[in-house]
Amino acid sequence: MSDSAAISGGLPGGAGVVPIRRDPHHVGHHAAGEGETRAPGRGIGGPAPKRIVVAYGFWIFLLSDIVMFSAFFAAFAVLRGGTAGGPTGAELFDITNVAIETVLLLVSSFACGVATLALNARRPLVFQAAMAVTFLFGAGFLALELREFADLIARDAGPSRSAFLSAFFTVVGCHGLHVTAGLLWLLTMMAQVFAKGFRPDILRRVMCFSLFWHALDIVWVAVFTVVYLMGSAA
């Protein structure tokens, strides 16, 4: 038999013959062995593993989220000068407070990475401790953000004051909602690992959470640059 085996598709007169090339290095899901046949138009091997399907779908979700934030950033860039005679970003923003928020979120992202390493090493105590640190720093970030919002509203600089403030509250508030959802997800993952251990489905969920949390960190760097620094300059 040559390198390409002609396998009949079972059609009358020998029609539908499809060549199948051998896979000596097992690159595909299965090597084409003796006696393997397939009908015309059908591949060899089963579907992709579930972890690949889940990761692919979650990356699509993250990319769609990034597209949404990109639209918010574009709207803010257009509206940052629309203060309607009200206060500007230079008058409202406390860059020191925002820098502290940024440090808290960066440290929480580092702790999340440590939790991922502990997950791969199957060390439950280290995993739980790192996730607890992630939660504490993420909650601290959220508390500072809520305090900033309350202070702005108390100074009559709420989202209805001007187009600039509407864009600001939309971008930063949407990110804060994502952080809130991430903190709830984090607690759920801690409880599932504690109750059920390192099952394959739980491992997939924790890895998806890790991707989500690191993506929030990246988005916040963009928020800090585009919203706070550019807004203050305007």
mmCIF file of the C-alpha atoms, coordinates in Angstrom:
data_MODEL
# 
_entry.id   MODEL 
# 
loop_
_atom_site.group_PDB 
_atom_site.id 
_atom_site.type_symbol 
_atom_site.label_atom_id 
_atom_site.label_alt_id 
_atom_site.label_comp_id 
_atom_site.label_asym_id 
_atom_site.label_entity_id 
_atom_site.label_seq_id 
_atom_site.pdbx_PDB_ins_code 
_atom_site.Cartn_x 
_atom_site.Cartn_y 
_atom_site.Cartn_z 
_atom_site.occupancy 
_atom_site.B_iso_or_equiv 
_atom_site.pdbx_formal_charge 
_atom_site.auth_seq_id 
_atom_site.auth_comp_id 
_atom_site.auth_asym_id 
_atom_site.auth_atom_id 
_atom_site.pdbx_PDB_model_num 
ATOM 1   C CA . MET A 1 1   ? 0.000   0.000  0.000  1.00 0.00 ? 1   MET A CA 1 
ATOM 2   C CA . SER A 1 2   ? 1.412   3.467  -0.877 1.00 0.00 ? 2   SER A CA 1 
ATOM 3   C CA . ASP A 1 3   ? 1.488   6.513  1.411  1.00 0.00 ? 3   ASP A CA 1 
ATOM 4   C CA . SER A 1 4   ? -2.057  7.367  0.331  1.00 0.00 ? 4   SER A CA 1 
ATOM 5   C CA . ALA A 1 5   ? -4.652  4.622  0.699  1.00 0.00 ? 5   ALA A CA 1 
ATOM 6   C CA . ALA A 1 6   ? -7.686  4.828  -1.569 1.00 0.00 ? 6   ALA A CA 1 
ATOM 7   C CA . ILE A 1 7   ? -10.741 3.958  0.484  1.00 0.00 ? 7   ILE A CA 1 
ATOM 8   C CA . SER A 1 8   ? -14.026 3.340  -1.249 1.00 0.00 ? 8   SER A CA 1 
ATOM 9   C CA . GLY A 1 9   ? -16.990 5.320  -0.058 1.00 0.00 ? 9   GLY A CA 1 
ATOM 10  C CA . GLY A 1 10  ? -19.303 2.350  -0.615 1.00 0.00 ? 10  GLY A CA 1 
ATOM 11  C CA . LEU A 1 11  ? -20.969 3.859  -3.677 1.00 0.00 ? 11  LEU A CA 1 
ATOM 12  C CA . PRO A 1 12  ? -21.911 1.710  -6.692 1.00 0.00 ? 12  PRO A CA 1 
ATOM 13  C CA . GLY A 1 13  ? -19.142 1.171  -9.191 1.00 0.00 ? 13  GLY A CA 1 
ATOM 14  C CA . GLY A 1 14  ? -16.416 2.178  -6.779 1.00 0.00 ? 14  GLY A CA 1 
ATOM 15  C CA . ALA A 1 15  ? -17.429 5.863  -6.934 1.00 0.00 ? 15  ALA A CA 1 
ATOM 16  C CA . GLY A 1 16  ? -16.713 8.174  -4.056 1.00 0.00 ? 16  GLY A CA 1 
ATOM 17  C CA . VAL A 1 17  ? -13.151 7.003  -3.546 1.00 0.00 ? 17  VAL A CA 1 
ATOM 18  C CA . VAL A 1 18  ? -11.374 9.367  -1.125 1.00 0.00 ? 18  VAL A CA 1 
ATOM 19  C CA . PRO A 1 19  ? -7.625  9.201  -0.525 1.00 0.00 ? 19  PRO A CA 1 
ATOM 20  C CA . ILE A 1 20  ? -6.529  9.159  3.125  1.00 0.00 ? 20  ILE A CA 1 
ATOM 21  C CA . ARG A 1 21  ? -2.929  10.122 3.824  1.00 0.00 ? 21  ARG A CA 1 
ATOM 22  C CA . ARG A 1 22  ? -1.205  8.279  6.652  1.00 0.00 ? 22  ARG A CA 1 
ATOM 23  C CA . ASP A 1 23  ? -0.333  10.184 9.819  1.00 0.00 ? 23  ASP A CA 1 
ATOM 24  C CA . PRO A 1 24  ? 2.846   8.465  11.087 1.00 0.00 ? 24  PRO A CA 1 
ATOM 25  C CA . HIS A 1 25  ? 3.588   11.221 13.630 1.00 0.00 ? 25  HIS A CA 1 
ATOM 26  C CA . HIS A 1 26  ? 0.062   11.209 15.108 1.00 0.00 ? 26  HIS A CA 1 
ATOM 27  C CA . VAL A 1 27  ? -0.484  14.900 14.439 1.00 0.00 ? 27  VAL A CA 1 
ATOM 28  C CA . GLY A 1 28  ? -4.256  14.489 14.257 1.00 0.00 ? 28  GLY A CA 1 
ATOM 29  C CA . HIS A 1 29  ? -6.622  13.127 16.896 1.00 0.00 ? 29  HIS A CA 1 
ATOM 30  C CA . HIS A 1 30  ? -6.083  9.590  15.599 1.00 0.00 ? 30  HIS A CA 1 
ATOM 31  C CA . ALA A 1 31  ? -3.660  8.029  13.164 1.00 0.00 ? 31  ALA A CA 1 
ATOM 32  C CA . ALA A 1 32  ? -5.131  6.494  10.046 1.00 0.00 ? 32  ALA A CA 1 
ATOM 33  C CA . GLY A 1 33  ? -4.618  2.811  10.771 1.00 0.00 ? 33  GLY A CA 1 
ATOM 34  C CA . GLU A 1 34  ? -5.452  -0.356 8.952  1.00 0.00 ? 34  GLU A CA 1 
ATOM 35  C CA . GLY A 1 35  ? -9.097  -0.792 8.119  1.00 0.00 ? 35  GLY A CA 1 
ATOM 36  C CA . GLU A 1 36  ? -10.093 2.858  8.733  1.00 0.00 ? 36  GLU A CA 1 
ATOM 37  C CA . THR A 1 37  ? -12.665 4.083  6.291  1.00 0.00 ? 37  THR A CA 1 
ATOM 38  C CA . ARG A 1 38  ? -14.717 7.199  5.927  1.00 0.00 ? 38  ARG A CA 1 
ATOM 39  C CA . ALA A 1 39  ? -17.414 8.417  3.630  1.00 0.00 ? 39  ALA A CA 1 
ATOM 40  C CA . PRO A 1 40  ? -16.709 11.269 1.211  1.00 0.00 ? 40  PRO A CA 1 
ATOM 41  C CA . GLY A 1 41  ? -16.618 14.644 3.001  1.00 0.00 ? 41  GLY A CA 1 
ATOM 42  C CA . ARG A 1 42  ? -16.107 13.174 6.495  1.00 0.00 ? 42  ARG A CA 1 
ATOM 43  C CA . GLY A 1 43  ? -12.944 13.630 8.544  1.00 0.00 ? 43  GLY A CA 1 
ATOM 44  C CA . ILE A 1 44  ? -11.130 11.185 10.788 1.00 0.00 ? 44  ILE A CA 1 
ATOM 45  C CA . GLY A 1 45  ? -11.261 11.598 14.560 1.00 0.00 ? 45  GLY A CA 1 
ATOM 46  C CA . GLY A 1 46  ? -13.806 12.930 17.034 1.00 0.00 ? 46  GLY A CA 1 
ATOM 47  C CA . PRO A 1 47  ? -14.577 16.455 18.187 1.00 0.00 ? 47  PRO A CA 1 
ATOM 48  C CA . ALA A 1 48  ? -12.068 18.674 19.981 1.00 0.00 ? 48  ALA A CA 1 
ATOM 49  C CA . PRO A 1 49  ? -11.620 18.149 23.743 1.00 0.00 ? 49  PRO A CA 1 
ATOM 50  C CA . LYS A 1 50  ? -14.042 20.067 25.930 1.00 0.00 ? 50  LYS A CA 1 
ATOM 51  C CA . ARG A 1 51  ? -11.298 22.193 27.488 1.00 0.00 ? 51  ARG A CA 1 
ATOM 52  C CA . ILE A 1 52  ? -10.406 23.518 24.025 1.00 0.00 ? 52  ILE A CA 1 
ATOM 53  C CA . VAL A 1 53  ? -14.029 24.227 23.150 1.00 0.00 ? 53  VAL A CA 1 
ATOM 54  C CA . VAL A 1 54  ? -14.600 26.035 26.466 1.00 0.00 ? 54  VAL A CA 1 
ATOM 55  C CA . ALA A 1 55  ? -11.409 28.085 26.131 1.00 0.00 ? 55  ALA A CA 1 
ATOM 56  C CA . TYR A 1 56  ? -12.271 29.044 22.543 1.00 0.00 ? 56  TYR A CA 1 
ATOM 57  C CA . GLY A 1 57  ? -15.779 30.156 23.519 1.00 0.00 ? 57  GLY A CA 1 
ATOM 58  C CA . PHE A 1 58  ? -14.514 32.131 26.498 1.00 0.00 ? 58  PHE A CA 1 
ATOM 59  C CA . TRP A 1 59  ? -11.927 33.949 24.387 1.00 0.00 ? 59  TRP A CA 1 
ATOM 60  C CA . ILE A 1 60  ? -14.752 34.998 22.061 1.00 0.00 ? 60  ILE A CA 1 
ATOM 61  C CA . PHE A 1 61  ? -16.625 36.384 25.087 1.00 0.00 ? 61  PHE A CA 1 
ATOM 62  C CA . LEU A 1 62  ? -13.549 38.325 26.241 1.00 0.00 ? 62  LEU A CA 1 
ATOM 63  C CA . LEU A 1 63  ? -12.984 39.759 22.775 1.00 0.00 ? 63  LEU A CA 1 
ATOM 64  C CA . SER A 1 64  ? -16.608 40.894 22.574 1.00 0.00 ? 64  SER A CA 1 
ATOM 65  C CA . ASP A 1 65  ? -16.180 42.575 25.972 1.00 0.00 ? 65  ASP A CA 1 
ATOM 66  C CA . ILE A 1 66  ? -13.065 44.368 24.747 1.00 0.00 ? 66  ILE A CA 1 
ATOM 67  C CA . VAL A 1 67  ? -14.958 45.572 21.672 1.00 0.00 ? 67  VAL A CA 1 
ATOM 68  C CA . MET A 1 68  ? -17.641 47.012 23.977 1.00 0.00 ? 68  MET A CA 1 
ATOM 69  C CA . PHE A 1 69  ? -15.074 48.858 26.088 1.00 0.00 ? 69  PHE A CA 1 
ATOM 70  C CA . SER A 1 70  ? -13.386 50.132 22.929 1.00 0.00 ? 70  SER A CA 1 
ATOM 71  C CA . ALA A 1 71  ? -16.683 51.729 21.917 1.00 0.00 ? 71  ALA A CA 1 
ATOM 72  C CA . PHE A 1 72  ? -16.947 53.334 25.376 1.00 0.00 ? 72  PHE A CA 1 
ATOM 73  C CA . PHE A 1 73  ? -13.410 54.685 25.099 1.00 0.00 ? 73  PHE A CA 1 
ATOM 74  C CA . ALA A 1 74  ? -14.171 56.158 21.683 1.00 0.00 ? 74  ALA A CA 1 
ATOM 75  C CA . ALA A 1 75  ? -17.317 57.836 23.050 1.00 0.00 ? 75  ALA A CA 1 
ATOM 76  C CA . PHE A 1 76  ? -15.371 59.262 25.996 1.00 0.00 ? 76  PHE A CA 1 
ATOM 77  C CA . ALA A 1 77  ? -12.653 60.610 23.696 1.00 0.00 ? 77  ALA A CA 1 
ATOM 78  C CA . VAL A 1 78  ? -15.322 62.457 21.713 1.00 0.00 ? 78  VAL A CA 1 
ATOM 79  C CA . LEU A 1 79  ? -17.259 63.745 24.742 1.00 0.00 ? 79  LEU A CA 1 
ATOM 80  C CA . ARG A 1 80  ? -14.434 64.576 27.145 1.00 0.00 ? 80  ARG A CA 1 
ATOM 81  C CA . GLY A 1 81  ? -14.667 68.271 26.246 1.00 0.00 ? 81  GLY A CA 1 
ATOM 82  C CA . GLY A 1 82  ? -18.456 68.406 26.586 1.00 0.00 ? 82  GLY A CA 1 
ATOM 83  C CA . THR A 1 83  ? -18.602 69.743 30.138 1.00 0.00 ? 83  THR A CA 1 
ATOM 84  C CA . ALA A 1 84  ? -21.601 72.082 29.496 1.00 0.00 ? 84  ALA A CA 1 
ATOM 85  C CA . GLY A 1 85  ? -19.987 74.693 31.690 1.00 0.00 ? 85  GLY A CA 1 
ATOM 86  C CA . GLY A 1 86  ? -19.536 72.221 34.525 1.00 0.00 ? 86  GLY A CA 1 
ATOM 87  C CA . PRO A 1 87  ? -16.384 70.887 36.186 1.00 0.00 ? 87  PRO A CA 1 
ATOM 88  C CA . THR A 1 88  ? -13.665 69.293 34.085 1.00 0.00 ? 88  THR A CA 1 
ATOM 89  C CA . GLY A 1 89  ? -11.644 66.187 34.732 1.00 0.00 ? 89  GLY A CA 1 
ATOM 90  C CA . ALA A 1 90  ? -8.692  68.244 35.976 1.00 0.00 ? 90  ALA A CA 1 
ATOM 91  C CA . GLU A 1 91  ? -10.973 69.720 38.673 1.00 0.00 ? 91  GLU A CA 1 
ATOM 92  C CA . LEU A 1 92  ? -12.615 66.426 39.653 1.00 0.00 ? 92  LEU A CA 1 
ATOM 93  C CA . PHE A 1 93  ? -10.123 63.585 39.366 1.00 0.00 ? 93  PHE A CA 1 
ATOM 94  C CA . ASP A 1 94  ? -7.845  62.639 42.240 1.00 0.00 ? 94  ASP A CA 1 
ATOM 95  C CA . ILE A 1 95  ? -4.974  60.915 40.417 1.00 0.00 ? 95  ILE A CA 1 
ATOM 96  C CA . THR A 1 96  ? -3.414  59.755 43.701 1.00 0.00 ? 96  THR A CA 1 
ATOM 97  C CA . ASN A 1 97  ? -6.578  57.878 44.614 1.00 0.00 ? 97  ASN A CA 1 
ATOM 98  C CA . VAL A 1 98  ? -6.772  56.376 41.131 1.00 0.00 ? 98  VAL A CA 1 
ATOM 99  C CA . ALA A 1 99  ? -3.118  55.296 41.356 1.00 0.00 ? 99  ALA A CA 1 
ATOM 100 C CA . ILE A 1 100 ? -3.905  53.463 44.613 1.00 0.00 ? 100 ILE A CA 1 
ATOM 101 C CA . GLU A 1 101 ? -6.835  51.743 42.881 1.00 0.00 ? 101 GLU A CA 1 
ATOM 102 C CA . THR A 1 102 ? -4.502  50.693 40.067 1.00 0.00 ? 102 THR A CA 1 
ATOM 103 C CA . VAL A 1 103 ? -1.947  49.220 42.490 1.00 0.00 ? 103 VAL A CA 1 
ATOM 104 C CA . LEU A 1 104 ? -4.676  47.277 44.298 1.00 0.00 ? 104 LEU A CA 1 
ATOM 105 C CA . LEU A 1 105 ? -5.949  45.774 41.060 1.00 0.00 ? 105 LEU A CA 1 
ATOM 106 C CA . LEU A 1 106 ? -2.444  44.912 39.845 1.00 0.00 ? 106 LEU A CA 1 
ATOM 107 C CA . VAL A 1 107 ? -1.632  43.153 43.116 1.00 0.00 ? 107 VAL A CA 1 
ATOM 108 C CA . SER A 1 108 ? -4.921  41.241 42.944 1.00 0.00 ? 108 SER A CA 1 
ATOM 109 C CA . SER A 1 109 ? -4.024  40.125 39.429 1.00 0.00 ? 109 SER A CA 1 
ATOM 110 C CA . PHE A 1 110 ? -0.635  38.892 40.675 1.00 0.00 ? 110 PHE A CA 1 
ATOM 111 C CA . ALA A 1 111 ? -2.330  36.949 43.476 1.00 0.00 ? 111 ALA A CA 1 
ATOM 112 C CA . CYS A 1 112 ? -4.702  35.451 40.912 1.00 0.00 ? 112 CYS A CA 1 
ATOM 113 C CA . GLY A 1 113 ? -1.669  34.237 38.959 1.00 0.00 ? 113 GLY A CA 1 
ATOM 114 C CA . VAL A 1 114 ? -0.296  32.608 42.105 1.00 0.00 ? 114 VAL A CA 1 
ATOM 115 C CA . ALA A 1 115 ? -3.659  30.894 42.594 1.00 0.00 ? 115 ALA A CA 1 
ATOM 116 C CA . THR A 1 116 ? -3.437  29.525 39.051 1.00 0.00 ? 116 THR A CA 1 
ATOM 117 C CA . LEU A 1 117 ? 0.018   28.091 39.742 1.00 0.00 ? 117 LEU A CA 1 
ATOM 118 C CA . ALA A 1 118 ? -1.281  26.505 42.948 1.00 0.00 ? 118 ALA A CA 1 
ATOM 119 C CA . LEU A 1 119 ? -4.175  25.066 40.962 1.00 0.00 ? 119 LEU A CA 1 
ATOM 120 C CA . ASN A 1 120 ? -1.804  23.414 38.494 1.00 0.00 ? 120 ASN A CA 1 
ATOM 121 C CA . ALA A 1 121 ? 0.296   22.058 41.389 1.00 0.00 ? 121 ALA A CA 1 
ATOM 122 C CA . ARG A 1 122 ? -2.858  20.755 43.154 1.00 0.00 ? 122 ARG A CA 1 
ATOM 123 C CA . ARG A 1 123 ? -2.104  22.678 46.364 1.00 0.00 ? 123 ARG A CA 1 
ATOM 124 C CA . PRO A 1 124 ? -5.517  23.567 47.826 1.00 0.00 ? 124 PRO A CA 1 
ATOM 125 C CA . LEU A 1 125 ? -4.313  25.625 50.802 1.00 0.00 ? 125 LEU A CA 1 
ATOM 126 C CA . VAL A 1 126 ? -2.098  27.858 48.674 1.00 0.00 ? 126 VAL A CA 1 
ATOM 127 C CA . PHE A 1 127 ? -4.902  28.171 46.137 1.00 0.00 ? 127 PHE A CA 1 
ATOM 128 C CA . GLN A 1 128 ? -7.451  29.263 48.756 1.00 0.00 ? 128 GLN A CA 1 
ATOM 129 C CA . ALA A 1 129 ? -5.021  31.731 50.336 1.00 0.00 ? 129 ALA A CA 1 
ATOM 130 C CA . ALA A 1 130 ? -4.108  33.312 46.989 1.00 0.00 ? 130 ALA A CA 1 
ATOM 131 C CA . MET A 1 131 ? -7.755  33.579 45.983 1.00 0.00 ? 131 MET A CA 1 
ATOM 132 C CA . ALA A 1 132 ? -8.564  35.212 49.335 1.00 0.00 ? 132 ALA A CA 1 
ATOM 133 C CA . VAL A 1 133 ? -5.833  37.801 48.714 1.00 0.00 ? 133 VAL A CA 1 
ATOM 134 C CA . THR A 1 134 ? -7.232  38.377 45.237 1.00 0.00 ? 134 THR A CA 1 
ATOM 135 C CA . PHE A 1 135 ? -10.668 38.988 46.717 1.00 0.00 ? 135 PHE A CA 1 
ATOM 136 C CA . LEU A 1 136 ? -9.407  41.387 49.399 1.00 0.00 ? 136 LEU A CA 1 
ATOM 137 C CA . PHE A 1 137 ? -7.479  43.584 46.978 1.00 0.00 ? 137 PHE A CA 1 
ATOM 138 C CA . GLY A 1 138 ? -10.287 43.484 44.423 1.00 0.00 ? 138 GLY A CA 1 
ATOM 139 C CA . ALA A 1 139 ? -12.808 44.481 47.085 1.00 0.00 ? 139 ALA A CA 1 
ATOM 140 C CA . GLY A 1 140 ? -10.490 47.308 48.179 1.00 0.00 ? 140 GLY A CA 1 
ATOM 141 C CA . PHE A 1 141 ? -10.353 48.560 44.603 1.00 0.00 ? 141 PHE A CA 1 
ATOM 142 C CA . LEU A 1 142 ? -14.140 48.468 44.363 1.00 0.00 ? 142 LEU A CA 1 
ATOM 143 C CA . ALA A 1 143 ? -14.568 50.304 47.688 1.00 0.00 ? 143 ALA A CA 1 
ATOM 144 C CA . LEU A 1 144 ? -12.320 53.165 46.530 1.00 0.00 ? 144 LEU A CA 1 
ATOM 145 C CA . GLU A 1 145 ? -14.210 53.397 43.258 1.00 0.00 ? 145 GLU A CA 1 
ATOM 146 C CA . LEU A 1 146 ? -17.574 53.573 45.029 1.00 0.00 ? 146 LEU A CA 1 
ATOM 147 C CA . ARG A 1 147 ? -16.219 56.256 47.348 1.00 0.00 ? 147 ARG A CA 1 
ATOM 148 C CA . GLU A 1 148 ? -15.079 58.245 44.320 1.00 0.00 ? 148 GLU A CA 1 
ATOM 149 C CA . PHE A 1 149 ? -18.531 57.995 42.749 1.00 0.00 ? 149 PHE A CA 1 
ATOM 150 C CA . ALA A 1 150 ? -20.243 59.065 45.968 1.00 0.00 ? 150 ALA A CA 1 
ATOM 151 C CA . ASP A 1 151 ? -17.888 62.056 46.296 1.00 0.00 ? 151 ASP A CA 1 
ATOM 152 C CA . LEU A 1 152 ? -18.553 63.183 42.721 1.00 0.00 ? 152 LEU A CA 1 
ATOM 153 C CA . ILE A 1 153 ? -22.313 62.927 43.142 1.00 0.00 ? 153 ILE A CA 1 
ATOM 154 C CA . ALA A 1 154 ? -22.105 64.871 46.427 1.00 0.00 ? 154 ALA A CA 1 
ATOM 155 C CA . ARG A 1 155 ? -20.282 67.647 44.527 1.00 0.00 ? 155 ARG A CA 1 
ATOM 156 C CA . ASP A 1 156 ? -23.113 67.830 41.985 1.00 0.00 ? 156 ASP A CA 1 
ATOM 157 C CA . ALA A 1 157 ? -20.966 66.058 39.376 1.00 0.00 ? 157 ALA A CA 1 
ATOM 158 C CA . GLY A 1 158 ? -23.221 63.099 38.684 1.00 0.00 ? 158 GLY A CA 1 
ATOM 159 C CA . PRO A 1 159 ? -23.722 61.398 35.327 1.00 0.00 ? 159 PRO A CA 1 
ATOM 160 C CA . SER A 1 160 ? -26.548 63.775 34.328 1.00 0.00 ? 160 SER A CA 1 
ATOM 161 C CA . ARG A 1 161 ? -24.417 66.912 34.834 1.00 0.00 ? 161 ARG A CA 1 
ATOM 162 C CA . SER A 1 162 ? -22.730 66.839 31.421 1.00 0.00 ? 162 SER A CA 1 
ATOM 163 C CA . ALA A 1 163 ? -21.876 64.607 28.476 1.00 0.00 ? 163 ALA A CA 1 
ATOM 164 C CA . PHE A 1 164 ? -18.324 64.329 29.815 1.00 0.00 ? 164 PHE A CA 1 
ATOM 165 C CA . LEU A 1 165 ? -19.517 62.952 33.155 1.00 0.00 ? 165 LEU A CA 1 
ATOM 166 C CA . SER A 1 166 ? -22.054 60.649 31.473 1.00 0.00 ? 166 SER A CA 1 
ATOM 167 C CA . ALA A 1 167 ? -19.232 59.080 29.452 1.00 0.00 ? 167 ALA A CA 1 
ATOM 168 C CA . PHE A 1 168 ? -17.024 58.883 32.551 1.00 0.00 ? 168 PHE A CA 1 
ATOM 169 C CA . PHE A 1 169 ? -19.601 57.111 34.712 1.00 0.00 ? 169 PHE A CA 1 
ATOM 170 C CA . THR A 1 170 ? -20.441 54.734 31.852 1.00 0.00 ? 170 THR A CA 1 
ATOM 171 C CA . VAL A 1 171 ? -16.867 53.577 31.261 1.00 0.00 ? 171 VAL A CA 1 
ATOM 172 C CA . VAL A 1 172 ? -15.714 53.378 34.876 1.00 0.00 ? 172 VAL A CA 1 
ATOM 173 C CA . GLY A 1 173 ? -19.052 52.087 36.158 1.00 0.00 ? 173 GLY A CA 1 
ATOM 174 C CA . CYS A 1 174 ? -19.154 49.298 33.571 1.00 0.00 ? 174 CYS A CA 1 
ATOM 175 C CA . HIS A 1 175 ? -15.686 48.194 34.629 1.00 0.00 ? 175 HIS A CA 1 
ATOM 176 C CA . GLY A 1 176 ? -16.778 48.290 38.270 1.00 0.00 ? 176 GLY A CA 1 
ATOM 177 C CA . LEU A 1 177 ? -19.748 46.036 37.469 1.00 0.00 ? 177 LEU A CA 1 
ATOM 178 C CA . HIS A 1 178 ? -17.348 43.571 35.857 1.00 0.00 ? 178 HIS A CA 1 
ATOM 179 C CA . VAL A 1 179 ? -15.159 43.617 38.980 1.00 0.00 ? 179 VAL A CA 1 
ATOM 180 C CA . THR A 1 180 ? -18.238 42.988 41.150 1.00 0.00 ? 180 THR A CA 1 
ATOM 181 C CA . ALA A 1 181 ? -19.219 40.009 39.000 1.00 0.00 ? 181 ALA A CA 1 
ATOM 182 C CA . GLY A 1 182 ? -15.639 38.752 39.155 1.00 0.00 ? 182 GLY A CA 1 
ATOM 183 C CA . LEU A 1 183 ? -15.594 38.886 42.953 1.00 0.00 ? 183 LEU A CA 1 
ATOM 184 C CA . LEU A 1 184 ? -18.803 36.858 43.160 1.00 0.00 ? 184 LEU A CA 1 
ATOM 185 C CA . TRP A 1 185 ? -17.376 34.371 40.667 1.00 0.00 ? 185 TRP A CA 1 
ATOM 186 C CA . LEU A 1 186 ? -14.184 34.160 42.748 1.00 0.00 ? 186 LEU A CA 1 
ATOM 187 C CA . LEU A 1 187 ? -16.093 33.244 45.905 1.00 0.00 ? 187 LEU A CA 1 
ATOM 188 C CA . THR A 1 188 ? -18.018 30.604 43.973 1.00 0.00 ? 188 THR A CA 1 
ATOM 189 C CA . MET A 1 189 ? -14.783 29.033 42.701 1.00 0.00 ? 189 MET A CA 1 
ATOM 190 C CA . MET A 1 190 ? -13.285 28.974 46.199 1.00 0.00 ? 190 MET A CA 1 
ATOM 191 C CA . ALA A 1 191 ? -16.385 27.191 47.511 1.00 0.00 ? 191 ALA A CA 1 
ATOM 192 C CA . GLN A 1 192 ? -16.415 24.655 44.660 1.00 0.00 ? 192 GLN A CA 1 
ATOM 193 C CA . VAL A 1 193 ? -12.742 23.778 45.033 1.00 0.00 ? 193 VAL A CA 1 
ATOM 194 C CA . PHE A 1 194 ? -13.220 23.426 48.800 1.00 0.00 ? 194 PHE A CA 1 
ATOM 195 C CA . ALA A 1 195 ? -16.289 21.180 48.420 1.00 0.00 ? 195 ALA A CA 1 
ATOM 196 C CA . LYS A 1 196 ? -15.429 19.150 45.299 1.00 0.00 ? 196 LYS A CA 1 
ATOM 197 C CA . GLY A 1 197 ? -11.685 19.376 44.873 1.00 0.00 ? 197 GLY A CA 1 
ATOM 198 C CA . PHE A 1 198 ? -9.803  19.738 41.597 1.00 0.00 ? 198 PHE A CA 1 
ATOM 199 C CA . ARG A 1 199 ? -12.307 18.148 39.233 1.00 0.00 ? 199 ARG A CA 1 
ATOM 200 C CA . PRO A 1 200 ? -11.717 18.749 35.499 1.00 0.00 ? 200 PRO A CA 1 
ATOM 201 C CA . ASP A 1 201 ? -14.859 20.882 35.103 1.00 0.00 ? 201 ASP A CA 1 
ATOM 202 C CA . ILE A 1 202 ? -13.900 23.035 38.100 1.00 0.00 ? 202 ILE A CA 1 
ATOM 203 C CA . LEU A 1 203 ? -10.376 23.456 36.740 1.00 0.00 ? 203 LEU A CA 1 
ATOM 204 C CA . ARG A 1 204 ? -11.839 24.790 33.487 1.00 0.00 ? 204 ARG A CA 1 
ATOM 205 C CA . ARG A 1 205 ? -14.012 27.275 35.369 1.00 0.00 ? 205 ARG A CA 1 
ATOM 206 C CA . VAL A 1 206 ? -11.124 28.541 37.467 1.00 0.00 ? 206 VAL A CA 1 
ATOM 207 C CA . MET A 1 207 ? -8.964  29.008 34.364 1.00 0.00 ? 207 MET A CA 1 
ATOM 208 C CA . CYS A 1 208 ? -11.777 30.980 32.716 1.00 0.00 ? 208 CYS A CA 1 
ATOM 209 C CA . PHE A 1 209 ? -12.043 33.142 35.836 1.00 0.00 ? 209 PHE A CA 1 
ATOM 210 C CA . SER A 1 210 ? -8.297  33.769 35.721 1.00 0.00 ? 210 SER A CA 1 
ATOM 211 C CA . LEU A 1 211 ? -8.526  34.942 32.109 1.00 0.00 ? 211 LEU A CA 1 
ATOM 212 C CA . PHE A 1 212 ? -11.463 37.184 33.014 1.00 0.00 ? 212 PHE A CA 1 
ATOM 213 C CA . TRP A 1 213 ? -9.663  38.777 35.953 1.00 0.00 ? 213 TRP A CA 1 
ATOM 214 C CA . HIS A 1 214 ? -6.473  39.458 34.006 1.00 0.00 ? 214 HIS A CA 1 
ATOM 215 C CA . ALA A 1 215 ? -8.559  40.970 31.189 1.00 0.00 ? 215 ALA A CA 1 
ATOM 216 C CA . LEU A 1 216 ? -10.158 43.355 33.722 1.00 0.00 ? 216 LEU A CA 1 
ATOM 217 C CA . ASP A 1 217 ? -6.656  44.376 34.768 1.00 0.00 ? 217 ASP A CA 1 
ATOM 218 C CA . ILE A 1 218 ? -5.727  45.192 31.171 1.00 0.00 ? 218 ILE A CA 1 
ATOM 219 C CA . VAL A 1 219 ? -8.943  47.144 30.632 1.00 0.00 ? 219 VAL A CA 1 
ATOM 220 C CA . TRP A 1 220 ? -8.308  49.150 33.805 1.00 0.00 ? 220 TRP A CA 1 
ATOM 221 C CA . VAL A 1 221 ? -4.864  50.209 32.531 1.00 0.00 ? 221 VAL A CA 1 
ATOM 222 C CA . ALA A 1 222 ? -6.669  51.565 29.466 1.00 0.00 ? 222 ALA A CA 1 
ATOM 223 C CA . VAL A 1 223 ? -9.254  53.276 31.703 1.00 0.00 ? 223 VAL A CA 1 
ATOM 224 C CA . PHE A 1 224 ? -6.490  54.906 33.750 1.00 0.00 ? 224 PHE A CA 1 
ATOM 225 C CA . THR A 1 225 ? -4.745  56.150 30.613 1.00 0.00 ? 225 THR A CA 1 
ATOM 226 C CA . VAL A 1 226 ? -7.685  57.205 28.447 1.00 0.00 ? 226 VAL A CA 1 
ATOM 227 C CA . VAL A 1 227 ? -10.224 58.344 31.065 1.00 0.00 ? 227 VAL A CA 1 
ATOM 228 C CA . TYR A 1 228 ? -8.203  59.752 33.933 1.00 0.00 ? 228 TYR A CA 1 
ATOM 229 C CA . LEU A 1 229 ? -4.994  60.997 32.298 1.00 0.00 ? 229 LEU A CA 1 
ATOM 230 C CA . MET A 1 230 ? -6.576  62.215 29.065 1.00 0.00 ? 230 MET A CA 1 
ATOM 231 C CA . GLY A 1 231 ? -9.624  63.506 30.955 1.00 0.00 ? 231 GLY A CA 1 
ATOM 232 C CA . SER A 1 232 ? -7.429  65.511 33.304 1.00 0.00 ? 232 SER A CA 1 
ATOM 233 C CA . ALA A 1 233 ? -5.473  66.920 30.387 1.00 0.00 ? 233 ALA A CA 1 
ATOM 234 C CA . ALA A 1 234 ? -8.683  68.040 28.700 1.00 0.00 ? 234 ALA A CA 1 
# 
